[in-house]
Amino acid sequence: MAFEEILRHYKTKTCVLSVEKTEDGRAGAILVVGGNQAHCDDILHITGHPFQPGCPYEFCFPKNKNFEDFCYRAAIEGEPMHSYVSLYEMGLWLNMFLVPLESEEENTGYCIYSYDVTPQANSEKMSDISADSAARVLGTCIKLHDASDFKKTMDDVIADIRDICGADECCVLYMDDEAKKCICLGEARKPGAPYSIDDFLNDGFYYAIRKWEDMLQGSTCIIIKDDNDMEEIRKRDPAMYEGLQQGEIESLVLFPLKHGEHILGYIWALNFDTDSYIKIKETLELTTFFVASEVANHVLVEQLRTLSSVDLLTGTMNRNIMNNRVDRVIAGKDILEEPYAIVFTDMNGLKRLNDTEGHNAGDDSLKQAAAILTDVFYDGEVYRVGGDEFMVIACKIEPEEVEARVASLIAKANATENVRFAVGISHSKDEPDILKGMRTADKRMYEDKKRYYEEHPDRIYRQ
């Protein structure tokens, strides 16, 4: 076949691929049998070596299971193929077309591969998909844009994805790298499906998922649609293969949620409609782009909320959140379940510790104090009011129980080297007004501090 005559009419980077059909109906050797000048120049620029007609395709392009499948469908099955995908490992976007060519050879097919690579995504090319797929992606975008309840939105979106895939189960997973755990952001299951994401979320699952990036090997997704694909997984990751077999999972679609250069998590679909996998791949490649952006925004908002509500030194809630909580109680928007108690604590001797042993020692003492408070009042709200002062709101607790907790608090503190608490308490049974209760507890705390220094005059630090 005169490939040169065909190729010279193409302006974009274009080559001709030959695809071998093996006896078991799989793609065998895939060769680049010819290329136009733009292709030859590109290969020389990328590899540093001149293009050699008849070379294995991986000499020119990254080895990719999904690409091999596209080549097979075009060259052997005669199906025109198009895809616009992110080559995330290279930081590039690939716009690719595969057009079948006639072949007189029994077990070898040919196709034209025309491609263009850019460093930035092109929104027009991203939207160049079938009308059916575009409508589904648009529906997802509208739901994401109107999201007020993130969890409900993710559940709705993943339900749509399950419907698109015709799958038994779909979910969105987020990888919390700091906590080293996986979090399910949304799940949809077919009625009667024998498994749930909860079946997988054990302590070692995060580390197993971390290996999936290596499994991708530069691909935009992992698709297991038949026994051949399953065998490939067995070779790449025996542990994952065993898990799929034990779960009676026959097919899998797995897409990374990528934001910038970082993989935030994954969308997966188990036991999907394998006859529609090309349309599923086309739809999810674009859908995951928008879902990843929404997940990244959600994570950022949660991080900002944490920064605005948590005392970074001790991990307790900060004064800002305490004030908001009290304001909501006063306004009647929040109801404290009675009986409740207000507990104020202040650390005795912290200034002396800071001045004699340094502020690092003082900070360690504050963190230890906060840990004791949150341990004793595990079911309460612990706030760092400022400096060495903390406040606790404990609801549905009788005065006798509060007194017992405070006794435990003091005992735990006295067992440490540097933590000593001055404590003041008020009970809602005696003072139902929260502001007056706070003032009462604060006053009693300073009276307790005064008694402490009267009993331990040697621990008063005088400059």
C-alpha positions as a printed Julia matrix, in Angstrom:
463×3 Matrix{Float64}:
   0.0     0.0    0.0
   1.4     3.44  -0.97
   1.26    5.11   2.42
   3.5     7.99   1.33
   0.93    9.18  -1.19
  -1.79    9.15   1.46
   0.32   10.83   4.14
   1.63   13.71   2.06
  -1.87   15.24   1.98
  -2.0    15.65   5.79
  -0.79   18.9    7.37
  -1.1    17.72  10.98
   1.17   15.09  12.53
  -0.02   11.89  10.91
   1.17    8.32  10.58
  -0.12    4.93   9.49
  -0.39    2.14  12.05
  -0.58   -1.57  11.36
  -2.34   -3.72  13.95
  -1.94   -7.47  14.2
  -4.95   -9.56  15.18
  -3.93  -12.54  17.31
  -5.64  -15.94  17.24
  -7.55  -15.14  20.44
  -8.89  -11.89  18.97
  -6.57   -9.48  20.73
  -4.29   -6.71  19.5
  -0.85   -8.08  18.78
   2.04   -6.05  17.44
   1.19   -2.42  16.61
   3.71   -0.84  14.23
   4.15    2.65  12.84
   4.65    1.81   9.18
   4.83    5.35   7.78
   4.66    8.99   8.77
   4.39   12.41   7.16
   7.02   15.1    7.6
   5.28   16.68  10.61
   5.26   13.29  12.35
   8.92   12.62  11.52
   9.97   16.05  12.81
   7.97   15.51  16.01
   9.53   12.1   16.69
  13.02   13.48  16.13
  12.3    16.37  18.5
  10.86   14.13  21.23
  13.15   11.1   21.05
  16.3    12.59  19.56
  16.3     9.81  16.94
  15.01    9.82  13.35
  11.72    8.05  12.75
  12.14    4.51  11.43
   9.15    3.14   9.44
   8.0    -0.23  10.74
   9.01    0.4   14.36
   6.83   -0.65  17.34
   4.46    2.17  18.23
   5.98    2.55  21.72
   9.18    3.79  20.04
   7.17    6.85  19.02
   4.39    7.19  21.6
   3.92    6.29  25.29
   2.77    2.7   25.7
  -0.89    2.81  26.62
  -3.48    0.02  26.92
  -6.38    2.31  26.0
  -4.54    3.57  22.92
  -3.92   -0.02  21.83
  -7.62   -0.74  22.18
  -8.5     2.3   20.04
  -6.03    1.16  17.38
  -7.58   -2.31  17.33
 -11.11   -0.96  16.98
 -10.07    1.32  14.1
  -7.72   -0.99  12.19
  -9.38   -4.37  12.8
 -13.03   -3.55  13.47
 -13.21   -0.61  11.05
 -14.53    1.92  13.57
 -13.45    5.6   13.29
 -12.16    6.76  16.67
 -11.62   10.17  18.26
 -10.52   11.22  21.71
  -9.29   14.37  23.44
  -7.4    13.38  26.57
  -4.94   14.67  29.13
  -1.45   13.17  29.05
  -1.13   14.19  32.68
   2.3    12.66  33.26
   3.66   14.88  30.46
   1.51   17.92  31.24
   0.01   17.85  27.73
  -3.35   17.46  25.99
  -3.74   15.07  23.05
  -6.32   15.44  20.3
  -6.31   12.19  18.31
  -8.16   10.73  15.32
  -7.95    7.16  14.02
  -9.46    6.41  10.61
  -9.68    2.8    9.29
  -7.92    1.85   6.07
  -8.71   -1.06   3.78
  -6.44   -4.06   4.25
  -5.93   -7.09   2.03
  -4.06   -8.96   4.77
  -6.08  -11.52   6.73
  -4.81  -10.81  10.25
  -3.41   -7.3    9.87
  -5.38   -4.08   9.75
  -4.34   -0.5    9.08
  -5.48    2.92  10.25
  -4.43    6.52   9.87
  -3.45    8.15  13.17
  -3.6    11.95  13.09
  -2.8    13.82  16.28
  -2.03   17.18  17.82
  -0.47   17.86  21.23
  -0.79   21.12  23.2
   0.29   22.2   26.7
  -3.11   23.72  27.5
  -6.61   22.3   27.3
  -8.84   23.64  24.53
 -12.43   24.05  25.71
 -13.87   23.74  22.21
 -12.09   20.44  21.63
 -13.1    19.2   25.07
 -16.75   19.76  24.14
 -16.41   18.06  20.75
 -18.25   14.91  21.79
 -21.5    13.24  20.8
 -24.77   15.05  21.53
 -25.84   12.34  23.96
 -22.57   12.53  25.91
 -22.61   16.33  25.84
 -26.12   16.4   27.32
 -25.06   14.12  30.15
 -21.96   16.16  30.91
 -24.0    19.38  30.82
 -26.44   17.89  33.32
 -23.55   17.07  35.63
 -22.14   20.61  35.33
 -25.51   22.16  36.18
 -25.81   20.03  39.31
 -22.28   20.9   40.37
 -22.83   24.62  39.75
 -26.04   24.7   41.79
 -24.54   22.69  44.65
 -25.47   23.95  48.12
 -25.2    20.57  49.82
 -21.91   19.05  48.64
 -22.61   15.5   49.88
 -26.08   15.38  48.3
 -24.71   16.8   45.05
 -21.98   14.17  44.9
 -24.56   11.44  45.57
 -26.74   12.8   42.74
 -23.81   13.08  40.31
 -22.51    9.61  41.06
 -26.05    8.24  40.63
 -26.06    9.77  37.15
 -22.66    8.24  36.43
 -23.9     4.83  37.58
 -26.81    5.22  35.19
 -24.49    6.22  32.31
 -22.28    3.21  33.0
 -25.11    0.77  33.65
 -23.02   -0.3   36.65
 -23.83   -2.18  39.83
 -21.97    0.34  41.99
 -20.25    3.7   41.51
 -18.47    5.98  43.95
 -16.29    9.06  44.27
 -13.23    8.55  46.47
 -11.08   11.3   47.96
  -7.57   10.52  49.25
  -6.75   12.45  52.43
  -2.96   12.42  52.23
  -2.51   14.02  55.65
  -4.69   11.52  57.5
  -3.61    8.64  55.2
  -7.17    7.52  54.62
  -9.79    7.39  51.88
 -13.12    9.18  52.15
 -16.22    8.32  50.13
 -17.7    11.59  48.83
 -20.63    9.93  47.08
 -21.93    6.46  46.26
 -24.72    4.96  44.16
 -25.63    1.27  44.18
 -27.94   -0.87  42.12
 -30.67   -2.35  44.35
 -29.4    -5.65  45.65
 -25.76   -4.96  44.74
 -23.67   -7.32  46.9
 -20.97   -4.78  47.78
 -20.52   -1.21  48.94
 -17.56    1.09  49.26
 -17.77    0.45  53.01
 -16.57   -3.09  52.28
 -13.26   -1.66  51.04
 -12.55    1.24  53.42
 -10.14   -0.45  55.81
  -6.85    0.87  57.2
  -4.79   -0.42  54.27
  -7.07    0.81  51.49
  -5.39    4.24  51.22
  -2.02    2.62  50.5
  -3.59    0.26  47.97
  -5.18    3.19  46.12
  -1.88    5.04  46.07
  -0.59    2.26  43.79
  -3.3     2.95  41.22
  -1.33    5.87  39.82
   1.41    3.42  38.82
  -1.27    1.16  37.38
  -2.46    3.95  35.09
   0.98    4.05  33.42
   0.19    7.43  31.88
  -3.35    6.47  30.75
  -6.33    8.65  31.51
  -8.21    5.68  32.99
  -8.25    1.97  33.65
 -10.95   -0.03  31.9
 -11.43   -3.74  32.56
 -14.07   -5.0   30.15
 -13.12   -8.62  29.43
 -10.89  -11.54  30.44
  -7.94  -10.14  28.48
  -8.05   -6.88  30.43
  -8.45   -8.79  33.69
  -5.36  -10.84  32.85
  -3.44   -7.61  32.26
  -4.44   -6.43  35.76
  -3.29   -9.75  37.22
   0.15   -9.14  35.74
   0.36   -5.51  36.87
  -1.11   -5.81  40.36
  -1.85   -9.31  41.72
  -3.31   -7.87  44.93
  -5.84   -5.79  43.03
  -6.68   -8.77  40.84
  -7.33  -10.93  43.93
  -9.58   -8.24  45.37
 -11.61   -8.06  42.18
 -11.95  -11.83  42.07
 -13.03  -12.06  45.69
 -15.62   -9.36  45.13
 -16.92  -11.12  42.0
 -16.17   -7.97  40.01
 -16.05   -8.77  36.32
 -15.59   -5.27  34.9
 -14.28   -1.95  36.17
 -13.99    1.66  35.01
 -11.54    3.73  37.04
 -10.88    7.44  36.37
  -8.51    9.62  38.4
  -9.77   12.96  39.68
  -6.86   15.17  38.77
  -6.41   18.81  39.74
  -3.25   20.38  38.34
  -0.54   17.78  38.75
  -2.12   16.13  41.78
  -4.52   13.17  41.86
  -7.21   13.97  44.43
  -8.97   10.64  44.22
 -10.91    8.42  41.83
 -14.3     7.69  40.34
 -15.02    4.02  39.8
 -17.82    1.95  38.34
 -18.09   -1.79  39.06
 -19.68   -4.33  36.72
 -20.62   -1.8   34.04
 -22.2    -2.14  30.57
 -19.11   -3.24  28.64
 -20.88   -2.95  25.26
 -21.01    0.84  25.75
 -17.53    1.37  27.1
 -16.43    3.79  24.36
 -19.34    6.13  25.07
 -18.73    5.68  28.81
 -15.06    6.58  28.38
 -15.92    9.62  26.27
 -18.44   10.89  28.81
 -16.39   10.25  31.94
 -13.19   11.76  30.55
 -14.96   15.11  30.45
 -17.21   14.61  33.48
 -14.28   13.82  35.78
 -12.62   17.07  34.68
 -15.49   19.04  36.24
 -15.98   16.74  39.23
 -12.28   17.03  40.09
 -12.54   20.82  40.01
 -15.55   20.74  42.36
 -13.81   18.34  44.74
 -10.7    20.56  44.78
 -12.86   23.6   45.6
 -14.66   21.69  48.35
 -11.36   20.58  49.9
 -10.04   24.16  49.79
 -13.2    25.53  51.43
 -12.99   22.89  54.15
  -9.34   23.74  54.76
 -10.22   27.46  55.03
 -13.1    26.62  57.36
 -10.72   24.63  59.52
  -8.21   27.47  59.59
 -10.97   29.91  60.61
 -12.46   27.66  63.28
  -9.61   25.65  64.81
  -6.83   26.85  67.07
  -3.76   25.73  65.16
  -1.58   25.18  68.24
  -3.93   23.06  70.34
  -6.44   21.68  67.8
  -9.4    22.9   69.87
 -12.03   25.28  68.49
 -10.97   28.92  68.58
 -12.45   32.07  70.11
 -14.13   33.09  66.85
 -16.21   29.9   66.76
 -16.94   30.22  70.49
 -18.33   33.73  69.98
 -20.45   32.55  67.04
 -21.78   29.66  69.11
 -22.69   31.91  72.05
 -24.32   34.46  69.71
 -26.45   31.73  68.15
 -27.53   30.5   71.59
 -28.48   34.04  72.64
 -30.42   34.54  69.39
 -32.3    31.27  69.94
 -30.83   29.67  66.79
 -28.96   27.05  68.83
 -30.42   25.28  71.84
 -28.11   23.87  74.51
 -29.56   20.62  75.79
 -30.06   20.86  79.54
 -28.72   20.39  82.01
 -25.51   21.92  80.75
 -22.4    23.38  82.35
 -19.9    26.08  81.48
 -16.33   25.28  82.56
 -13.55   27.88  82.43
  -9.92   26.84  82.93
  -6.69   28.78  83.1
  -3.19   27.36  83.38
  -1.29   28.16  86.53
   2.39   28.98  86.08
   2.5    29.24  82.29
   4.24   32.62  82.3
   6.9    31.29  84.64
   7.38   28.28  82.34
   7.69   30.5   79.25
  10.22   32.8   80.88
  12.38   30.1   82.45
  12.26   27.29  79.89
  11.2    29.08  76.7
   8.03   29.39  74.67
   8.45   25.97  73.06
   8.03   24.44  76.51
   5.01   26.67  77.08
   3.46   25.63  73.77
   3.99   21.96  74.61
   2.27   22.54  77.94
  -0.69   24.23  76.21
  -1.05   21.31  73.79
  -0.92   18.87  76.69
  -3.57   20.86  78.56
  -5.84   20.85  75.5
  -5.39   17.1   75.1
  -6.41   16.53  78.73
  -9.46   18.77  78.36
 -10.68   17.05  75.2
 -10.06   13.66  76.78
 -12.05   14.43  79.94
 -14.81   16.37  78.14
 -14.86   14.04  75.13
 -18.55   14.76  74.55
 -18.3    18.51  75.08
 -17.19   21.58  73.13
 -13.67   22.72  74.0
 -12.58   26.22  72.98
  -9.28   28.04  73.43
 -10.47   31.46  74.52
  -7.0    32.97  74.25
  -3.57   32.68  75.8
  -3.75   29.9   78.4
  -7.5    30.09  78.93
 -10.03   27.49  77.74
 -13.8    27.21  77.93
 -15.91   24.05  77.79
 -19.63   23.75  77.06
 -20.89   20.38  78.27
 -24.54   19.51  77.53
 -26.86   16.87  78.95
 -24.72   16.45  82.05
 -25.75   16.62  85.69
 -23.8    18.82  88.16
 -22.5    15.76  90.02
 -21.03   14.38  86.8
 -19.42   17.74  85.98
 -17.77   17.83  89.41
 -16.46   14.29  88.89
 -15.08   15.23  85.46
 -13.33   18.29  86.87
 -11.79   16.16  89.63
 -10.49   13.82  86.92
  -9.22   16.81  84.94
  -7.2    18.09  87.89
  -5.84   14.62  88.68
  -4.67   14.11  85.07
  -3.07   17.57  85.03
  -1.3    17.03  88.35
   0.17   13.81  86.98
   2.08   15.89  84.39
   5.15   17.99  85.02
   3.89   21.41  83.98
   0.08   21.42  83.51
  -1.87   22.87  86.44
  -5.44   24.08  86.02
  -7.44   26.8   87.75
 -11.1    25.88  87.2
 -14.46   27.64  87.48
 -17.87   26.06  86.84
 -21.42   27.27  86.39
 -24.5    25.06  85.97
 -27.57   25.87  83.9
 -29.75   24.74  86.81
 -28.33   27.65  88.83
 -27.85   30.15  86.0
 -29.79   29.46  82.77
 -28.52   32.65  81.03
 -25.38   31.64  79.1
 -23.65   35.03  79.34
 -24.2    35.23  83.09
 -23.11   31.61  83.37
 -19.87   32.43  81.52
 -19.17   35.38  83.79
 -19.85   33.23  86.87
 -17.53   30.45  85.69
 -14.83   32.98  84.78
 -15.05   34.64  88.2
 -14.85   31.28  90.01
 -11.83   30.32  87.9
  -9.9    33.41  89.02
 -10.9    32.77  92.63
  -9.49   29.23  92.23
  -6.28   30.66  90.72
  -5.92   33.04  93.66
  -6.29   30.15  96.12
  -3.67   28.15  94.21
  -1.03   30.87  94.54
  -1.92   31.48  98.19
  -1.25   27.78  98.81
   1.87   27.72  96.59
   3.55   31.15  97.0
   6.83   29.67  95.73
   5.26   29.17  92.29
   4.41   32.84  91.79
   6.82   34.22  89.21
   8.0    37.76  89.96
  10.12   39.64  87.45
